[in-house]
Amino acid sequence: MADEIYFVNKFIFFQERNKNDYFYNSLIYIFEHDKNGALGIVVNKVIPIKETKIFETLDLPSNEENKHLLNGGPVDINKLFVIHDQKNIESSLTVKDGLNLTTDIDVIKSIGNGFFKGNYKLALGYCGWGSGQLDYEVSRNSWLILNINPGVIFDNKAKELITIISKQVGYDIDKIQNSEIITKH
């Protein structure tokens, strides 16, 4: 049996050109991918809700940055996720040499109160794939796999990520067309 290839700690970019598709122009960071499926968060799309709204509902002071929330994906759209770079938070799904993910209310409160020491982004919802689903979609060239430093999401605005990553890899990732025909050289 061949070794399985998983995309944990990678970004995937949707290559389909159908503007009506939910994932059109989506850049997703993969937190988990194994034989049971995959989990990721869209990192380049925001929704018109600012962090202040979240902190107000929790009776917390709002922080100075007041960033927009990420539109993390179509699953569990009412659940708040924290993407962060702190390795010492036990409640997090921790990716080796990558980002971390939690829904822990104490982490959210720590951000709202200004005590959180690391970089973070807040997202509503996530992306999920069943067993073999992402692998199949990749085999059909629906997704471009990108191996770049995940910290790029903290250093740049969500809407700028496609341009920034395109410069890092040396080509416009949003100009690549999906083709089921793979040419071997």
BELMOZI-V882066 format. One record per residue. PSI is psi in whole degrees, 0 to 359 (999 if undefined). NEAR is the number of other C-alpha atoms within 8 Angstrom. D_FIRST is the distance of its C-alpha to the first C-alpha in Angstrom with 2 decimals. Layout:
psi->PSI near->NEAR d_first->D_FIRST
psi->PSI near->NEAR d_first->D_FIRST
This chain:
psi->134 near->2 d_first->0.00
psi->152 near->3 d_first->3.80
psi->140 near->4 d_first->6.59
psi->147 near->4 d_first->8.71
psi->122 near->4 d_first->12.14
psi->158 near->6 d_first->15.11
psi->28 near->10 d_first->18.77
psi->140 near->9 d_first->20.73
psi->29 near->14 d_first->23.94
psi->158 near->12 d_first->23.88
psi->147 near->14 d_first->26.28
psi->140 near->12 d_first->25.45
psi->129 near->13 d_first->28.22
psi->124 near->12 d_first->28.65
psi->353 near->14 d_first->29.19
psi->144 near->9 d_first->30.58
psi->12 near->7 d_first->34.32
psi->108 near->6 d_first->35.53
psi->344 near->6 d_first->38.08
psi->351 near->5 d_first->38.13
psi->137 near->6 d_first->34.52
psi->321 near->5 d_first->34.41
psi->4 near->6 d_first->31.97
psi->126 near->12 d_first->34.04
psi->26 near->8 d_first->34.33
psi->137 near->11 d_first->32.46
psi->121 near->12 d_first->31.00
psi->134 near->12 d_first->28.77
psi->131 near->13 d_first->27.68
psi->117 near->15 d_first->24.39
psi->329 near->16 d_first->24.95
psi->135 near->11 d_first->21.90
psi->119 near->12 d_first->18.47
psi->193 near->8 d_first->15.51
psi->342 near->6 d_first->13.54
psi->346 near->8 d_first->17.09
psi->198 near->14 d_first->18.68
psi->156 near->14 d_first->20.82
psi->133 near->12 d_first->24.44
psi->172 near->13 d_first->26.68
psi->131 near->14 d_first->30.37
psi->127 near->15 d_first->32.21
psi->359 near->13 d_first->34.18
psi->11 near->14 d_first->36.33
psi->134 near->11 d_first->38.30
psi->163 near->10 d_first->41.18
psi->158 near->8 d_first->43.24
psi->47 near->6 d_first->47.03
psi->129 near->7 d_first->47.10
psi->159 near->10 d_first->47.96
psi->327 near->12 d_first->47.16
psi->318 near->9 d_first->50.82
psi->317 near->8 d_first->50.35
psi->311 near->8 d_first->47.67
psi->325 near->13 d_first->49.77
psi->319 near->10 d_first->52.91
psi->338 near->7 d_first->51.36
psi->9 near->7 d_first->50.55
psi->43 near->6 d_first->54.07
psi->152 near->10 d_first->52.79
psi->150 near->8 d_first->54.41
psi->145 near->11 d_first->52.67
psi->171 near->10 d_first->51.40
psi->328 near->4 d_first->52.81
psi->318 near->4 d_first->49.83
psi->55 near->9 d_first->49.59
psi->157 near->6 d_first->46.40
psi->152 near->10 d_first->45.13
psi->147 near->14 d_first->42.20
psi->146 near->15 d_first->38.88
psi->86 near->12 d_first->37.73
psi->336 near->15 d_first->34.38
psi->176 near->12 d_first->32.96
psi->359 near->8 d_first->33.60
psi->138 near->8 d_first->32.39
psi->54 near->9 d_first->34.90
psi->351 near->11 d_first->37.48
psi->4 near->6 d_first->40.07
psi->133 near->8 d_first->38.06
psi->127 near->10 d_first->38.85
psi->144 near->11 d_first->36.11
psi->118 near->13 d_first->36.90
psi->128 near->12 d_first->34.75
psi->174 near->11 d_first->35.91
psi->16 near->10 d_first->35.41
psi->124 near->9 d_first->36.67
psi->349 near->6 d_first->34.27
psi->17 near->4 d_first->36.61
psi->106 near->6 d_first->36.52
psi->330 near->4 d_first->34.77
psi->2 near->7 d_first->34.56
psi->148 near->10 d_first->32.34
psi->111 near->8 d_first->28.69
psi->127 near->10 d_first->28.37
psi->123 near->11 d_first->25.98
psi->129 near->6 d_first->25.76
psi->23 near->5 d_first->27.81
psi->210 near->11 d_first->28.34
psi->172 near->14 d_first->30.43
psi->157 near->14 d_first->31.10
psi->134 near->12 d_first->31.80
psi->162 near->11 d_first->34.18
psi->12 near->12 d_first->36.51
psi->122 near->8 d_first->38.73
psi->329 near->6 d_first->42.39
psi->325 near->6 d_first->43.58
psi->318 near->11 d_first->41.73
psi->317 near->10 d_first->43.27
psi->321 near->11 d_first->46.68
psi->323 near->10 d_first->46.29
psi->311 near->10 d_first->45.74
psi->324 near->12 d_first->48.71
psi->358 near->11 d_first->50.93
psi->16 near->7 d_first->50.08
psi->348 near->7 d_first->48.56
psi->129 near->8 d_first->44.97
psi->350 near->5 d_first->44.50
psi->188 near->7 d_first->41.42
psi->149 near->8 d_first->40.37
psi->162 near->9 d_first->39.36
psi->143 near->10 d_first->39.03
psi->140 near->11 d_first->39.56
psi->144 near->14 d_first->37.64
psi->124 near->15 d_first->38.10
psi->169 near->16 d_first->34.96
psi->174 near->15 d_first->31.30
psi->134 near->12 d_first->28.40
psi->145 near->9 d_first->25.66
psi->140 near->10 d_first->22.57
psi->178 near->9 d_first->20.84
psi->122 near->10 d_first->17.18
psi->351 near->10 d_first->15.41
psi->310 near->9 d_first->18.94
psi->320 near->11 d_first->19.22
psi->317 near->7 d_first->15.88
psi->314 near->8 d_first->17.28
psi->322 near->10 d_first->20.64
psi->319 near->10 d_first->19.39
psi->336 near->7 d_first->17.65
psi->8 near->8 d_first->21.16
psi->30 near->11 d_first->22.81
psi->338 near->11 d_first->24.77
psi->137 near->11 d_first->24.22
psi->128 near->11 d_first->24.86
psi->130 near->9 d_first->23.05
psi->126 near->8 d_first->25.61
psi->87 near->7 d_first->25.25
psi->168 near->7 d_first->28.84
psi->119 near->6 d_first->30.89
psi->342 near->11 d_first->30.96
psi->348 near->8 d_first->34.54
psi->333 near->8 d_first->35.65
psi->335 near->10 d_first->36.12
psi->335 near->9 d_first->38.86
psi->353 near->6 d_first->40.73
psi->158 near->8 d_first->41.13
psi->148 near->9 d_first->42.21
psi->315 near->11 d_first->39.56
psi->346 near->8 d_first->41.06
psi->353 near->9 d_first->40.93
psi->320 near->12 d_first->37.25
psi->316 near->11 d_first->36.17
psi->314 near->8 d_first->38.87
psi->312 near->8 d_first->38.21
psi->322 near->10 d_first->34.45
psi->318 near->11 d_first->35.14
psi->322 near->9 d_first->37.43
psi->321 near->6 d_first->34.90
psi->345 near->6 d_first->32.19
psi->10 near->6 d_first->34.82
psi->160 near->6 d_first->34.62
psi->106 near->9 d_first->35.58
psi->336 near->10 d_first->32.48
psi->3 near->7 d_first->34.49
psi->356 near->5 d_first->35.28
psi->132 near->7 d_first->31.77
psi->140 near->7 d_first->31.39
psi->136 near->9 d_first->28.38
psi->128 near->7 d_first->27.25
psi->346 near->6 d_first->24.47
psi->120 near->4 d_first->24.92
psi->122 near->5 d_first->23.03
psi->127 near->4 d_first->24.82
psi->138 near->3 d_first->23.08
psi->999 near->2 d_first->25.44
